[in-house]
């Protein structure tokens, strides 16, 4: 079975996890901290998700491969269905304002989470013909997956708008981030297991 075009758009948009090794493992957050604990990065950390779209089951895994001298973490993302496996490389970095994601060349960075980490905060970025609008739509919520029950979570809505001369495409997703763990729900992908060294 072929991976759907919509899924490829989602997969290629951005990879999720980012935070510095010194993130607060207790999960308590402060808007004055330079780092946050929504996805503690360490070499060897790994998050595995399972999901289904248009009747196709997927496995998605992110693994922190290296920490480079410039502060970037290299992330290997693998997605597979019963017939196809795709591998993508990207980068994460923490700034004073939040968590940024980058493509495989460390270009086109954008904030996946941006301070303040509170209800109502919104930001946007544009890549070529695609506008991304992020909003924190809920905070301090519980969320349960097969990997466990997580508290103090943030719910982030992402609206993608693709505008071309021929057509306009809209897509909306909701992602949930747990303190000390990372993204526990990435649209239709739900955290199944994780390893934090």
C-alpha positions in Angstrom: 0.0 0.0 0.0 1.4 3.4 -0.9 1.8 6.2 1.7 -0.8 8.9 1.1 0.2 12.3 -0.2 -1.4 14.0 2.8 0.8 11.8 5.1 3.9 12.7 3.1 3.1 16.4 3.6 2.7 15.9 7.3 5.9 13.9 7.6 8.0 16.3 5.6 6.7 19.4 7.3 8.8 19.2 10.5 10.2 16.8 13.0 9.2 17.3 16.6 11.4 17.0 19.6 13.7 19.6 21.0 15.1 20.7 24.3 18.6 20.9 25.9 20.1 18.2 28.0 19.7 20.3 31.1 15.9 20.5 30.8 14.0 20.2 34.1 13.2 16.5 34.6 10.5 17.3 37.2 8.3 18.7 34.5 7.8 22.1 36.2 8.0 24.9 33.8 9.1 28.5 34.0 8.8 31.1 31.3 12.1 32.5 32.5 14.1 29.4 31.8 16.2 29.2 28.7 15.1 25.6 28.1 11.9 23.7 28.7 11.2 20.1 29.4 8.7 19.3 26.6 11.2 17.1 24.8 14.4 16.5 26.6 17.1 15.7 24.0 20.0 13.4 24.7 21.9 11.2 22.3 20.1 7.9 22.2 16.7 9.2 23.1 13.9 7.6 21.1 10.2 8.1 20.7 7.9 5.7 18.8 4.4 6.4 17.6 1.6 4.5 16.0 -1.3 5.9 14.0 -3.7 5.4 11.1 -4.8 7.7 8.3 -7.1 6.8 5.4 -7.2 3.2 6.7 -3.4 2.8 6.5 -1.5 2.0 9.8 1.9 3.7 10.4 4.8 3.5 12.7 6.8 6.7 13.2 10.1 6.9 15.2 12.4 9.8 16.1 15.8 9.2 17.5 18.5 11.7 18.7 21.6 10.6 16.7 24.2 13.3 17.7 24.7 16.6 19.4 26.9 18.8 17.3 29.4 21.4 18.4 27.1 24.3 17.3 24.3 23.1 19.7 22.1 21.4 17.1 20.8 17.9 17.7 20.5 15.7 14.7 17.3 13.7 14.6 16.6 10.6 12.5 12.9 10.1 11.7 11.6 6.9 10.3 8.1 6.2 9.1 6.7 3.0 7.7 3.6 1.2 6.7 3.3 -2.4 5.6 5.0 -1.7 2.2 7.2 1.4 2.5 9.8 2.9 4.9 11.0 6.5 4.6 13.9 8.0 6.6 14.3 11.8 7.0 17.0 13.7 8.9 16.5 17.0 10.6 17.8 19.2 13.4 16.5 20.7 16.7 17.8 23.6 18.7 16.7 25.5 21.8 16.8 29.3 21.9 15.8 31.8 24.6 12.4 32.0 22.9 11.6 28.3 22.6 12.2 25.2 20.6 13.1 25.4 16.9 13.1 22.7 14.2 15.3 22.7 11.1 15.5 20.8 7.8 18.5 18.5 7.0 20.7 21.4 6.0 20.0 23.5 9.2 18.0 25.9 7.1 14.4 27.1 7.3 14.2 27.0 11.1 10.9 27.7 12.7 9.5 27.6 16.3 7.6 24.4 17.1 7.0 25.8 20.6 7.4 29.4 21.5 7.4 31.2 24.9 5.4 32.0 26.8 4.2 28.4 27.2 0.6 29.5 28.1 -2.9 29.5 26.7 -3.4 32.0 23.9 0.2 32.3 22.8 0.4 32.2 18.9 3.1 32.6 16.3 3.6 31.8 12.6 6.2 31.0 10.0 6.2 30.7 6.2 8.1 28.3 4.0 7.7 29.0 0.3 3.9 28.8 -0.4 3.0 27.3 3.0 1.9 29.4 6.0 2.1 27.7 9.4 0.1 29.2 12.3 0.7 27.8 15.8 -1.5 28.4 18.8 -1.4 27.1 22.3 -5.1 26.1 22.8 -5.0 24.3 26.1 -2.6 24.0 29.0 -2.0 21.8 32.1 -4.1 19.0 30.7 -3.8 15.2 31.2 -3.3 12.9 28.3 -3.2 9.1 28.2 -1.5 6.8 25.7 -0.3 3.2 25.8 3.0 4.7 27.0 1.4 6.1 30.1 -0.7 9.0 31.6 0.9 12.4 31.3 0.0 15.5 33.2 0.7 19.2 32.8 0.5 18.9 29.0 0.3 21.7 26.4 -2.1 21.3 23.4 -0.9 23.1 20.3 -3.0 23.7 17.2 -1.2 24.0 13.9 -2.9 25.4 10.8 -1.2 24.9 7.5 -2.3 26.9 4.5 -0.8 26.2 1.0 -1.6 28.8 -1.6 -0.7 28.4 -5.2 -1.9 29.9 -8.5 -4.0 26.8 -9.0 -5.4 25.8 -5.6 -5.5 26.4 -1.9 -5.0 23.6 0.6 -5.8 23.8 4.3 -4.8 21.3 7.0 -5.3 21.5 10.8 -3.7 19.3 13.4 -3.5 19.2 17.2 -0.3 18.2 19.0 0.1 17.5 22.7 3.4 17.9 24.5 4.1 16.4 28.0 6.7 17.9 30.3 9.8 15.7 30.6 8.7 13.4 27.8 8.0 15.4 24.6 5.3 15.1 22.0 2.8 12.5 23.1 0.3 13.1 20.3 1.3 14.3 16.9 -2.0 14.8 15.0 -3.0 11.1 14.3 0.2 9.6 15.7 0.0 8.6 19.4 3.1 7.9 21.5 3.5 4.1 22.0 6.9 4.0 23.8 9.9 6.2 24.5 13.5 5.9 25.9 15.2 8.8 27.6 18.8 7.9 28.5 
